[in-house]
Amino acid sequence: MPGSHNVGHVTSPFIARPELLDADPLTATGRPVRWGVVATGAIAATVTADLALLPDAVLHAVSSRRADRAAEFAERFGFATSYSDTDERLGYQALFADPDVEAVYVATPHAQHAEVVAAALRAGKAVLCEKPLTINARETQQLVDLAREHDVFLMEAVWTRFLPSFQRALEIATSGEIGTVQWVGAEIGFRARQDPASRLWGRADGGGALLDLAVYPLLWAWGTLGLPEAVTALGTLNAEGVDAQNALTLIYASGAQAQITTSLLARSPNTVIVAGSEGWVRAQGPDAVYRPTRLDVEVSKGEVRTEEFELVGSGYVHELREVTRCLQQGLTESPVMPLEHSLATMRLLDGVRAQLGVVYPNDER
Ligand SMILES: NC(=O)c1ccc[n+]([C@@H]2O[C@H](COP(=O)([O-])OP(=O)(O)OC[C@H]3O[C@@H](n4cnc5c(N)ncnc54)[C@H](OP(=O)(O)O)[C@@H]3O)[C@@H](O)[C@H]2O)c1
């Protein structure tokens, strides 16, 4: 009928089965899983603190490039063992050789993910690896092939996907309540110190805003509109050829669009808006783009409905519950965060980097 809206219910590619996500993440789901942690940096500490909250997680070993850091980290979180070596490879190889380690959490900079994860998979260890899984799609494909060849679990740590608040936002956005989703705007930015030694700026470490941050705003577009037909990208590169900030427009066959920006120059509010033909959903909270604690929904002008969410731990407990549950059930892949989604992400990011002109040493190997 001319002029009518197509307010159909659509299915988000990310909506998990409720029984996977509704349960308390701190309730044990089976036998204990024995963990090893690779690296002792910022996120390793935050995620390990959440891991320690799981009653069916055993903090068995940690490895670092430096013995003192490994020992301190072990002491701080209560690991039974720590490994290190002046040759950084030997530290994690010792951890992977430990038969008491069943699962490893890899929290090195992106450029090391491919090598470290490959070594873990070859040793038969289940792997949860920080995002982005690798620097490019070729490396991700190699890890996926290796995981399947060795029949071991592998998952990229896209933790936001397991948060009840994110899942609820997708449910609202695709339920028809706000009509048909036509536009998504999502951004993330912080001012990264101009330190040439920082992993965020170095080409060798896979620095730049895109690889570090784009996964989060992309989740909102992908989760509500699917993967785009095309992406156009503009970026500002630093002298080393690493992107300091960038702006992406995602274009869909339906005519829908999404705008995504990431920045290492600007401290932004991390805004997310999913706008439909009849209304909108806005993620709220200080870290709304990756850890929303409130959702605002407006369908009638000026009448905003809100839904509040409590954070458990720092929010990582949900992905850690998922890995634990998968291992307890003998799964080699998470049905919520499948490897095909990591591959699709890396293919999209490869395409964006080609437009921006950002090339890393890993691309040339
Ligand atoms: N999920 C999230 O919310 C989140 C948040 C932040 C970062 N991340 C991801 O986590 C990863 C690490 O980020 P981060 O912020 O924790 O970085 P970070 O603070 O620099 O820590 C990285 C750690 O990796 C080890 N490392 C550093 N350089 C290395 C190298 N060349 N080879 C091997 N190991 C090296 C170091 O540990 P040792 O000295 O002990 O060896 C270092 O402390 C990145 O891929 C990032 O995208 C995820």
The ligand as an ORCA input file, in Angstrom:
! r2SCAN-3c Opt
* xyz 0 1
  N      37.986     -6.410     25.599
  C      38.341     -5.206     25.997
  O      37.593     -4.487     26.649
  C      39.719     -4.727     25.678
  C      40.192     -3.579     26.296
  C      41.497     -3.191     26.054
  C      42.284     -3.924     25.184
  N      41.771     -5.022     24.559
  C      42.610     -5.823     23.644
  O      43.554     -6.535     24.434
  C      44.834     -6.542     23.823
  C      45.854     -5.975     24.808
  O      45.497     -4.673     25.134
  P      45.996     -3.945     26.494
  O      45.299     -2.650     26.525
  O      45.897     -4.845     27.634
  O      47.518     -3.696     26.123
  P      48.732     -3.497     27.137
  O      48.280     -2.885     28.402
  O      49.828     -2.866     26.359
  O      49.150     -5.001     27.503
  C      49.559     -5.918     26.545
  C      50.459     -6.924     27.241
  O      50.905     -7.837     26.261
  C      52.261     -8.142     26.506
  N      53.020     -7.610     25.366
  C      53.300     -6.378     25.052
  N      54.017     -6.281     23.928
  C      54.208     -7.509     23.540
  C      54.877     -8.069     22.471
  N      55.505     -7.302     21.573
  N      54.871     -9.386     22.369
  C      54.233    -10.146     23.264
  N      53.579     -9.649     24.322
  C      53.566     -8.341     24.454
  C      52.708     -7.420     27.742
  O      52.562     -8.293     28.840
  P      53.889     -8.934     29.483
  O      54.813     -7.813     29.728
  O      53.380     -9.592     30.691
  O      54.457     -9.925     28.499
  C      51.725     -6.303     27.850
  O      51.540     -5.899     29.158
  C      44.686     -5.766     22.524
  O      44.537     -6.667     21.441
  C      43.407     -4.957     22.710
  O      42.681     -4.749     21.503
  C      40.513     -5.442     24.811
*
